[in-house]
Amino acid sequence: MKGIEVKIGECTKRGLKCGELEDRNFLVMDESLKKYVTAKDYKKMLTIQPSIKNGILNLYSCLTQKDINIVIDDVTEKRHIIKVECYEKGICEGLDCGDDVSDFLKEALGTSNNLRLIKYSSSLFNQRKAIVHKNQTLNYPIKKDHDVQYQDEGPFMIMTTNSLDDLNNKIKDDVMSIERFRPTIMIECNENISPFNEDYWNDIYVEDVKFYHMKPCTRCVITMINSNTGSLSKNGEPLKTLRTYRLSPEKLRKVYGESPVMGVVVGILNGGIIKEGDTVYASYKNLPC
């Protein structure tokens, strides 16, 4: 679904929180498959804007111009538990949000498939950890395992403004907004910092919060979806340009193939509050990504 920009947030081991908002706290599943689905499966998913206030989750479809409210306490009290297959076949349980939102999703996404909205609950079974394989980091040691909610690979993903600016300077007939890449944390760098400098960051410090590099963030077809229309870009951007200069370096090319890299997945060692305007410090490693 569409992202939400916030000015301040709490960094926890499971991801970013801002008031009632929790990153990756919900997922959509296909009940017949018992498996999660994403914008790869339903491009129009990116045209749905979520918001939450006073315990009520609101979903608004930019295409149908309809919305629906889900009372979180009702979902918790009904406790309709569903088991779902997540990223890399990890199994976890979640709370079904009901038939009304299921009907809303089917109309908004233009499908007759039985889609269900599922809410994460830390009290339910979850066998998943943040998944990073040794060959994805050139055997660079990973500091710790992470519990995750419904993220794929790690609790946070960071990017720099310089990297996005560099890409846009290379794309001649289109401008990519930050919505295409959906970082958890966007870091504004001064002009002395080179584009894609984050490839080399090892430990990242923001106030009392300490992050650490886990793996490069590979990019897929979701970056090609216009979140206003739910359609793919006809010119193949931004993947077309990224593949000309952002394929994985050296030995990692065998791991990631033609999936270009932009941004890095990071874990967290010390939690805390971060806000817009905080200074970011980083230690460097020798190898990129």
PEKAWO-V598442 format. One record per backbone hydrogen bond with DSSP energy under -1.0 kcal/mol. CO is the residue of the C=O (numbers start at 1). NH is the residue of the N-H. Records with the same first field share a line. If there is no record, write none. Layout:
CO->NH / NH
This chain:
7->276
9->274
10->17
11->272
12->15
15->12
16->23
17->10
18->21
21->18
22->25
24->150
25->120
27->118
28->37
29->116
30->34 / 35
34->85
35->30
38->41 / 42
42->45
43->46
44->47
45->48
47->62
48->2
49->60
51->58
53->56
55->72
56->53
57->70
58->51
59->68
60->49
61->65
66->61
68->59
70->57
71->75
72->76
73->77
74->78
75->79
79->81
80->96
82->94
84->92
85->36
86->89
87->90
90->86
91->127
92->84
94->82
95->119
98->102
99->103
100->104
101->105
102->106
103->107
104->108
105->109
106->111
113->115
114->31
116->29
117->97
118->27
119->95
121->124
125->93
133->136
134->137 / 139
137->140
146->130
156->266
157->184 / 185
158->264
159->187
160->164
161->165
162->166
163->167
164->168
165->169
167->171
177->180
178->181 / 182
185->159
187->161
190->193
194->197
196->199
197->200
199->289
200->285
202->213
203->283
204->211
205->281
206->209
209->206
210->269 / 270
211->204
212->267
215->265
217->262
220->223
221->224
222->225
224->233
226->230
231->226
236->240
238->242
239->243
241->244
242->245 / 246
246->261
249->252
250->253
251->254
252->256
253->257
256->259
260->219
263->217
264->158
265->214 / 215
266->156
267->212
270->210
272->11
274->9
275->278
281->205
283->202
